[in-house]
Amino acid sequence: MYQYSENDQNLIEQRVAQFRGQTQRFLDGELSADEFRALRLMNGLYLQTHAPMLRVAVPYGLLASRQLRMLAHIAREYDQGYCHFTTRQNVQYNWPQLERVPDILADLATVQMHAIQTSGNCLRNTTSDHLAGVAPDELEDPRPYCEIIRQWTTLHPEFAFLPRKFKIAVSGSERDRAAVQVHDIGVYLVKNPAGEIGFRVLAGGGLGRTPIIGQTVRPFLEKKHLLSYLEAILRVYNLHGRRDNKYKARIKILVKEIGLQRFTQLVEQEWLRIKDGLELSEQRMEEFKAHFVQPPYAADAALDQGWKAEAEQDAAFSNWLRQNTAEHRIPGYRVVFVSLKAPGVAPGDITAEQLDALADLADQYSFGEARSTHRQNLVLADVKQGDLPALWRKLADLSLATPNIGAVTDMICCPGLDFCSLANAGSIGVAKEIHAAVEDIDYQHDLGDIKINISGCMNGCAHQSVGHIGILGVDKKGEEWYQITLGGSSENEAALGERLGPAVDRERIVGAVHEILRVYVLQRAEEESFLQTVNRIGLEPFKEKVYASH
């Protein structure tokens, strides 16, 4: 993974000192709340319902074991013993004291972490495929390009105060695991007819209250022009994006209003003007690639077959193996998913004790690294197949081995009313009740891949618009109600879910989900997924059951 240079380290330490002074001036009454607001947002600090919330950047989801231990330390020392992983691969703390936030940032800086640009109208954390570098379907590792983008976006003076927040995702695989098409800018590594690898660039995607799928603005871009083309897009957006209405200020609205053709024309004109001054040399790209070299895989790892016998003898291990591990590009290795979706736990939450233990497991089994995913789980990406039984037992002891990755209980969930001051309805409680309603493991696995996303308000932090089953909390005269959408997807064939019908109240939402699952079981063809069934039969059969008695 990328290691900070002396300049990198100096930059974040100076930023910590700067914010410490700003925070003290606010506490002393020298800065007003409005003056402090922009300063705290640029350092990842929100004011939530019960306490401040601090969001920590995890660039493209990559974490070293020392960083996991620091996250555990902060959870214990400054919070209530746990933290929360988000859909943007970041970490959030929900209970820090404002006056201690500079101390948290100082501690983060000791392990090359920070909270810069994790909130506010700026360029946010660049995200990527959580299987980058190990996926068998990968054309090329996208992480070096993510790091190039990260460094370019960090404290970029021209884009410090954009019309609204701005998000970029990069993928190098055939299968999109990074939700590239629902980002402000999406970047795919692709191969042209001549066999050259470059980028397909999309723009204008986004979720929230106006979900839109991004569109291709350039089918093929040479690697050397990556930054100049992204800069051209940002300049067009910064100049033409609306600032009079925050709900219409995202780039997706700009592209929709002026049209893809006109938007592309403006970008191309700006790009031709600036591209020569921002060209990436082959040497510079190789320098970044050197930070992401292959770890020292064991040449004889594929020879160990003892784990297969254990899988045949132990149904629980076999279940976990099937559900929570994935193919690795190196023979003899597997990717292991660490489920943060145990029964009764808020999706994405992890305790300090679990983080410390996971750091030890990363050191022992996965070259000292872990990753965060878009679905609020973690990954140990480089596990020898012979170590799988021992690792499974240790994860199970930590309640991190629930065999539900990709299953119906592997839900994305925002904090909702439990924490967020913007929420209209609860999310965590609904997720727990759905989990309890379908907790039978065999039933979950029989249902197959079903993605349920639950958001407590129109901001859509849990991406309900692209959930196979999307649940959106709405307020009706002070009461919690929920709109349901079906058929969404954030993968290759990205799609926005269609609204099923009127919102249902809090007492009926779990039952409604159960009815939807029952319709699927009764109506599906052999080997047909939930999405395939929805697309084939439409919404009417689901409507009939959900609204039958109302």
N, C-alpha and C positions, 0 to 999 in steps of 0.2 A: 504494500500500500504506500501511498505517497507520504514521504517524510518531510517535515518542514525544514526549510532553509533558515539561516540566521535572520534573514529579512522577514520571513513569514512569522517567526517567533516574536521578533521585535514589534511587528505590526499589531499582533493581537495583545501583547502586553501593554503597548501604548494605548490601545483601545480600552482595555480594562481600567487603566489609570484615568483616562478621560471620562469614562462613565462613572467611576467612583466619585470624581469631583462633581459631575452633573447631578448625581443622586443626592450627594450631601447638600448641594445648593438648593435642591428642591425641598429636602427635609428641613432645611433652615429657613424656608420661605423666600429664598432669593429668586426662585423660578416658579412661575405659575403652573397650574396643572396643564394648561394648553401648551405652554413652552416646553414642559417636560415630556409631553405625550410623544412628539416626534422623536425625541432623543431615546426614550425607552423602547419605542417600537423598533427602531433601528438596531437595538440590542436584544430583541426577542422577548420583551417584557410586556405582557398584557395585564389589565386589571379585570379580573373575573368576578363571579358572584361572591365567593367567600374569601378569596385571597388573590394576590398576583399569580400569574401563570408565566413560567419561563420556558421558552422553546429553545432547545439546543440543536445545532446543526449536525447532521450525520451525512457528510457528502457522499452521494450515491450509495448510501446504506452501509458503508464499510466501517467496521469497528475492530480495533486491536484489543487484546485482553486487558491491557493496562487501562484502556478507555472504559471498558465495561466495569472495571474495579472503581474507577473514578465516579462513574454514574451511580454505583452502589454507595460510595462514600457520601455523595451529595444527597441521595435519597435519605440516608440515615441522619446526616448532620444538619441538613437544612430543610428537609421536607418531612413527610409522615411515613417514611420507610419504603416508598415505592415510587416508580415513575411510569410513564405511559408512552408507548410507541405509536406513531401516527402513520397515516396513509402516505405521507411524503418521506417516510424512512427516518424521520426525526424523533427526538425525545422531548417530552413535556413534563414539567414539574408543576403540580397544581397548588402547592401550599408554601412556597417560600415567603419569607418576610422581606419586604421591600428593602430595608436597610442592609440586609445581608446578601442581596443579589450581586453586588460587586465582588464579594468574597467568593461566591459560587463561580463567577466568571474567571476570577484569578486562579481558582483550583482547576477549572477546565483548561486554562492556558498551559498548565504544567504537563498536560497530556495531548497537546496539539488539538484542542477543541475550543469552540466558541459558540456564541449565539448571534453573531453578526448577520443581519439581513434575513432573519427567520420570521420577520413580520414587517409591516409597513408597505408602502407603495414603492417597492424596489424589486430587484432581481433575487428571487428566492433560491433555496437549495436545489441544485441540479440533481435529478433522480435518474435511476437506471435500473436495469434488470438485476434482480438479486442473485441470479445465477451467472452473472458476467464472469467470463474467464473459465468457467467450468461446464457450460452448457454444450451438449453435443450438437445442437442445431445452430451454433454461433458461427457467423461469418468472420467476425473479428471482435476481440475484446473492446468494448466501448469505454472502459474506465479511463484510459489515458485521455480520451477526448472529453470525458466528463471533467477531469481535472483541469484540462486546458480551459474549459468553459468556466469552471469554478474560479480559477485565478483571474480570468478576464472580468467576471461579474463582480468580484469582491471589491467593494468601495469604488466602483466605476463612477467617476464624478459626473458624467453626463446623464447617468440613469439612476441617480440617488432618489429622485422624487418623480417617479413616473405617474401617469394618470391613475393607475391601480397596480396591485401586485402582479408579478410576472413570473411564470414558471416554465422551466425547460426540462425535457426528458430525452434520454438517448438510449437506443437499443441496437444491439448488434446481432440479434438472433432472428430466425425465421418466425418463431412464435413470439408475439408481443406480450411480455410480462411486466412492462413498465407503463402501461396505459398511455402510450406516446400520443395517441390521436386526440386525447382530451386535455392537452397542455397548450399554453399560449404559443410555444414553439415545440414541435416534435421533430426529432432527428433519428432517422434509420440509417444504419450502415447498409449499403447495397452494392451490387456488382453490375456494371454496365455491359452492353453487348461485346465490348472489347476486352472484358475480363478485369477491368480496373475497379478497385473498391473506392467508393466515395460515399456521399450522403444524399438521401432524399429528405428534403426539408418541408415540413408542414407548418402552418400557422393558423391561428384563429380558433383553436380548440379551447374548451373549458367547461366547467360544470357550474355549480351554484344555481342561482335562481333562473338563469337562462342557459341551459346546457346546449352545447354545440360541438359537433365533431369537426376536428381540424381538417384543412384542405391542403393539398400539395401546392406549394408555391415554386418549388424547383425540383424536378424529378431526379436530377443528378448534379451534384456539386463536388468538384475536386476537393480533396482533403485540405489542400493548402489555403483554400478560401473559406474555411469554416467560420473563423471569427469575423471576417469582413462581411460575410453574408448575414450572420446573426446581428451584427452591428447595424447593417442597413435596415433590417426588419425593425429593430428597436428604435432607430432614428425616425422611421416613418410613423411608428406608433406614438412615440413621444411628441411628435409634431402634430399629428392629426387625431390622436385619441381624445375622447371627450373628458373634460374636467368639470363640467357643470352638473353632472349627475353620476354619483358613484356606482349606480346600478347599470349604467351604460358606458362605463369607462374602460372596460376590459378590451383587449385587442379583438376578441371574438365579435364584439358589437361593431367595431370599426370595419372588419372584413365583411361582415354581413351588410352593413349600410352602404359601403361604396362598391362592393362586389369584388370577387376574387381577381378578376381580370385587371381592374384598376389598381387594386392593392399590389398585385404582383408587378405591374408596370412601375409604380412608385418605388418599390423595393429594388427592382433591377436598375432603375435610373440612379438611385443613391449608391447602390453597390458598385456600379461602373465608375463612379466618382471616387470611391474610397478604397477599392480592393487592393491596389498595389501597395498601399502603406500598411496593410495588416496581414500580409501573406505569411503563412507558417512554413518555415523551412523543414526539410526532411530531418536535419540534425535536431531541430527543436522538438519535433514529434518523437524522434527516437529517445531523446532525453526523458520525455514523459513516459514512454513505454517501458523504460528501464526501471521504473518504480513498481511495475506490475508483472514482474517475471514469474515464471512458473516455480512453485515451491518444490523442494526436493522430494518428489514422490518416490515411494519404494518400488524398485523395479520388479520385485517378486510379490507385490500385493495381491495380484490376481490368483496366485497359487493357493491362498488360504480359502478353503471352501467349508470350513467347520461351521460357519454361521448358518449355512443352509440346513444342516441337520437340526440345529436348535429351532429354526423357523418351522420345521416339520413337526417338532415335538411340542412347541409352545404356541398356542393359538393367539395369545395376547401379543407376543413378539411378532408373529407373522402379520397380525393386523396392523401393528405400528409400522412394520417394514413396508407393507404395501401402501399405506396411506401417508406416511410421514418421511419417506425417503424418495429420492429421484435419481435418475441415471446421471452418471458423471462421464466426462469425455475421456478420462484416464481409466483404463481397465484396472479393476481391483479396488476402485474407490466409489463411494456413494455420497450424494448430497443429503444431509439430514436437516429436516425442518423441526424447529423447536416451537411447539404450539403454545401460544399465549392465550388459549381459548379453553381453559379447563372449566368444568362446571362450577357455577357460582362466582366466577371471577369476571370482572369487567374486561371485555376484549382489549388486548394490547397492554394491559397492566402487568408489571413484573416487580417483585420485591427486591430489596437490597441483598437479601440472603441468596435469592435465586441468581441475581447478577454476579455476585462473587463466585458462586459455584459454577456458573456457566463460563466465567473467565478461566477457571481452572480446567474445565472440560475443553475449552478452546485450545488452551496450551497443550493439553494431553493428546487431543485427538484431531485438531484441525489447524495446525501450524500457527496457533495464537491469534486467529481471526474469527470474527462472526459477522453476519450481515443482518440488516433489517429489511423487511419486505413491505410491499404496498398493502398487504392484507393484515398488517399488524402482528406478524409473527417474526421469529428470528431463524437464522440458518447457520449451521456449521457446514461449510461447503466442501471440505476435503477430508472425509473420514474413510479410513481403510475399512473395507468390508469385513475383515476379520475382527475389527473393534466394535462392530455394530451391536452385538448382544450386551457387552459391558456398558457401552454408552447408553443404550436403551434403559437398562436397569437404573443407571444413575439419574437419567432424566426423569424416569418414572418416580424415583424417590423425591425428586424436586417438584413434582406435579407439573412437569414440562413435557410430558410424553402422551398427552391425550391424542389418540389416533384419529384426528379429524381434519387434517389439512385437505382443503378442497371439498370437505363435506358440508352439510347444511348448517352445522354448528360453528363452522369457521367463519363467523360473521365479522364484517367491518362495522364498527360502532363508534360514534362520536361521544363526547362526554355528556351531551344533552343538558337537561335541567340540573343534573347533579353538580355541575361546575360552571357551565357556560352562561354568561349573562345575556347572550343573544338567543338562547334556545327557547322554543315554544312548547316543547314537550320532552319527556324523558326518553332516553335511548338505552341506557345500561340495563334498567329494569326489564325492558321489553326483550332485550337480547338474552338475559338470564332466564326469562320465562319460556322463550322459544327453545332455548337449549334444554330446559327441563322437559318440555313437551316432546322432544324428539331425541332424548339422550340415549336411547337404546342403540348401541354401536352397530349392530347388524342392520337395523332399520336405516341408520344414517348412510352406511356404505351401500345399501341397496338403492338408495335414492341417487347416488352418484354425485357428480359435480354440480352443486347448486350454490350460488353466491348470493347471500342475503346482506344487503347494505342498509344501515339504519342511521338516519340523520335527524337531529332534533330541531332543525330550522332550514330555511331556504338557502342558506349558505352552502349546504351540502358537503360538509367536511368529510362525511363517510361515503360520498360518491353514490348516493342512492339512485341517481339518474341512470347509472350504468350497471346497477345490480341486476342479476337474473330476477330477483325479487327485491324491489326497492321500497323502503318504508320511510316516509317523510313526516315528521311531527309538525302539526299545525295547531294554532290556538283558535278555539271557538268560544268566545265569551268567557275566557278564563279557564276553559277545560281543555284537556289534552285529547287531540284527535290525530288520526294518521291516514295519509294518502298512500295508496299502494300502486306501484308500477310493475309491470312484467316485461321480460324480454330484453333488458339492457345488457350490454357487454362492453368491456374496456379492452378486449383482446383484438386479434387481427381484424375480424369483422365487427368493428366497433358499432354499437347501436345504442340509442336512447330508449329506455323503457317506456311503454305506453300505459297511461293511467287506466286502472281497472274500473273505477267508478267513483262514487262519493266516498269521502273520508269515513273511516270507522272510528268509534270511540275507544278509549283505553281498555275497557273490559273486553272488547271484541277483537282486538288486533291479533293476539296470539292464536285465537280460534280461527281467524281468517287465514293466517299463514298455514295452519294445519289443514284447512279445507283445500287450499291451493295445492299443497303437497299430495293430498288424497286424490284430487283430480288428475294430477300428473301420473300417479301410480296406476290409476284405472285406465287412462287414455293413452299412455305411451306405447309405441311400437317396440319391438324387440331391439335392444341395444340403443334405444333412442335417449338422448340426453334431455334434460329439462328444457333447455333453450330450443332444441329441435322440435320438441312437442309443442311448445308455445307457438313457434313459428308455423307449425303445420295446422294446428286446430284453432288458432286465434284465441281471443280473450273470452268469448261468450261462455264456454263451458266453466271457466273459472268464475266469471261473474255470477252465473246461476247459483253456484254453491255458496259463494261468499255472501251474497245478498238475498239468499232464499227466504229467510224468515224476517226480512226487514224491508 
